[in-house]
Amino acid sequence: MPELPELNVISERLTALLSGQSITKISVFNHLVIHGLPVEDFSKRAVGEAFQKCEADGKFLIMTLENYEIVINPMLTGKFRVFTRYRNPTKMDMLSIQTDGPSIWYSDTKKMGRVYLVPRGDYSSVAGFSDRGPSAMDPALTLDSFILRLKRFNGQIKNVLRNQRFLKGIGNAYADEILLYAGILPFRKRSSLNLQEVERLFVSMKKVLTRIEEILVERSLDDITTEKRDFLMIHNKGGGICPLCGGRVSEVRANRFKTSYCQSCQK
């Protein structure tokens, strides 16, 4: 699942490739991902519009046109690819947006993603867009504001990190990475963390997400799309070796989500 660091890099790449290009055709191959408009309207309204920019907003990718915005929430398995020539769609391809130059293709093996076409700046029809917190990578997010926001949320700390109402952009995998670096068990109650642990959590979040984005910037769009996450320290490494202490990595599954952690490093 693309999280904020991936979407930041993807949006920069798409802006560089698509800025100024006019949409010549939108093809929808699976109507399940289109929300807020009939498929026929979605396919026609933005034709002729030129791309202005693409940007990440938490777990959403926003493609800004002249009068509209295409908003995509890729959910668990949504992926973005760019091609310079037309290709036949596969079962995983949900839609393609062709321009005067390259075309962008959105695929989704689980068909769980949501794609919207909205007037610029109007996100009222986009599910899950309102009432979110600031970006986890926002330079304006200070330790003091982080502490104040954290106090509003209860439950297991990993679930709090993944809660987009707390902060935008952290998903399952990177929550595991942040908590390992912070030395905090993912199952700890938020209320059980002392001030020193909260400060470690804030520093870890900033460092881990920044490090991941720096790695992704050096990779191709295809590598990012296929999620070659060889840089992960602990997520999805159950039974393996913890890179920090050499102990065994533990792992549990619940509600389709996997949690990886080290019982030695995390308390």
N, C-alpha and C positions, 0 to 999 in steps of 0.2 A: 504494500500500500504506500503510495507516495505521501511523504510527510513534508513539513515546511521546508527543510533544506533542499529536497528534490524539486519541489514546486518552485522555489526561488530560482534555481538554476534553469529549470525547464522554461519558466516564463521569460528569463533573459535570452535564452536561445531562440525562443519563438518570436520575441520582439525583433531580434536581429534579422530573422529570416522573413518575417511577414509584414513588418512595418511598411506602410504605403501600398501594399498589394491589395487589389480589389477582388472581392469574392465573385466568382463566376458561376459556381454551382454548389449547392449543399445536398448531399445524398444521405438519406437515413436508411440504414440497412436493418435496424431493429428498433421498433418504436418504443420498446420498454424503457429506454433511458431518457426519452424526451418528456419533459414535464412543463406544465404551465400553458402550453399551446397545443393545438392540433398539429400533427406532424406536417400536414400540407402547409400550414402557416409558417411553421418553423423553417421549412425548406425554402420558402420564397422570400420572406420579409427582408432578410439581410443580403440578398443577392444584389450586387452593385456597390455595396458598402466597402470602404477601405479600412484595413487594419490600422489602428493607431498604436497600440501597445498591448502587451500581455503582462499580467502581474499576479503574484500569489497573494491570497488573503486567507491566512490560516490553511485549511485543507481544501480551499477552493482555488481554481484557476479562472481568472477573469480575462477574457479577450475583449478589449475595447475597440469598437468600431466607430463610425461617424455619429450614428444616432442610436445604436443598440450596443448591448454587451452580451457576449456568450459566456455564461457562467457554468462551470463544470465542477461537480463534486465527484472525484473518481472513486471514492469509497475504498473497498478492499482491493480491487484488481484492475482499476482503470489505468490505461496506459496511453501515451501520446507518441506518435511517430510522424515524421515529415518525409514526403517523397517528392521527387522532381518530375515523375511521370506517373500516369494513371496505372493502377493495378486492380486486379479483380479482388473483391472483398472476400474475406474468410468468415467462418462462423463466429470468430471473436470480434470482428469489426462491427462497431455500432453505427458510425457515421464518418463521412469525410467532408472536408471543406476545401474546395478547389479554388485557387486564385489565379491571377495572371502569371504567377511564378510557381512556387511549390504548393503542395496540398498537405493539410494536416489531417491525420486519421486518429480517431479515438476508438480504442478497442477495450473490451471488458469481458473477461471469461465468466464472471459470475452475474453479469448484467445487473449489478446493483447500483452502478453510478447514476447520477442525475445530471441532465443537461438542460439548461434554460436559455431562452432568448428574451431579454428584458430591455426596456428603454434604459438609456444610460442613467445610472445612479439610482434606479428603482429596483430594490431587491426584495420587495414585499412578497413576491411569489416564490422566493427561493427558500426551500425548507432548511432550517438550521442555520440561516445566515444572521439573523438578529440575535441580540442578547449574548453575544460572545465577548470574551475578554480580549485584552490586547495581545498582540503577537508575542510569542515566546522569545523571538529574536529582535524585538523592538529595542533599539538603543536607549529609548526613553524609559524603559522598564527598569526601575531602580530596585535595590534590595528592600528599601522601605515600602515601596508600593507592592512589591511581591509579598512581603510579610502581611500587609493589610489585606490583600486579596485572599491569601491562603487561609486566613482566619475565618472566611465566610463559608468554607467548604469542609465537609466531614466525610468520613469513610476511609477506606484504604488509600494510602498515599499514591499508589500507582494509578488508581482510578481517578483521583483528583488531578494528577498530571495530564491524563487523557481527556479530561472534561473540558470541552471547548469554551464553556462559560467561565472557566478559570483563566485559561490562556489558550490562544489559538495556535494550532499547528503541530502539537505533539501527539504521536500515535503510539501504538503498542510497542513497536520495536525500540524506538528511541527513548521511551519511558524506561525500559529495562536498562539501556545503556547509561542513562542519567543516574538512575538509582544505584547501579554498580559503582560508578565513579564517586557518588556521594557516600557510599557505604551504608545505605539504608535499605532494609528489607522492603520489598514492594507491598507486603501485607500489613505493614505497620499502620495503625490508625493515625490520621493526620494530627489529631489532638495529642498524640503521644510524643510528637517531635519537640525537642527543646530548641531554644534559639540558635545554638551552635549548629544543630543538625539542619535547621531551616536555612541558615546561611550557607552551609555546605551544599545543600540542594540547589540553591540559586546559582552559586558559582559553577557547579557541575552542569547545570542546564545550559548556561551560556557557553561554557567551554566545549561541551560535547556537540551541541548543535553547530557551533562555529567551526569546529574541527571537521565535522562531517561535510558541511557546505564547502569548505576549502578543498576537501578531497574530490567532491563531485564536480567542482568547477573545472578540474583537470580531465574530466571524462567526457566521452561522446554522449550525444543524446540517446543513442541506441543502448549504450551501457547503462545509463540511468534508467531508461525505460524497462530494460530487462532485469532491473534491480540486482545488479552484481554487488551485493553488500558484503564484500569480503573484508571490509574495515570494521565490522561489528565485533565488539569485544565479548559479548555474552548472549545476546538474543539469538534464539534458535540453535543454541549450542549445548543443549541438554546432554549430560553424560560426558561432555568434553572437559577440557582443562581451563580453569579460570586463568586469564592472562596476568592477573594481579598477584595471586597467591599460590597458584599451582594446584589448588584443590579442585574437586569435581563440581561441575555446574549442575544444579538441580533445575527441574522443570515441571510445571503443572499446566494443565489445560482447563479452560472454563469458557463456555459460551463462544466457541470458535477461536478464542484468543489464547495464545501461548505466553506464559511468563517464565523467563529464565533468570536465575539468580544464584549467588554464591553464599552458602550458609556461613562460610568463614569470614568473608569480607564485609558482608552486609548484616547489620544488627538492628 
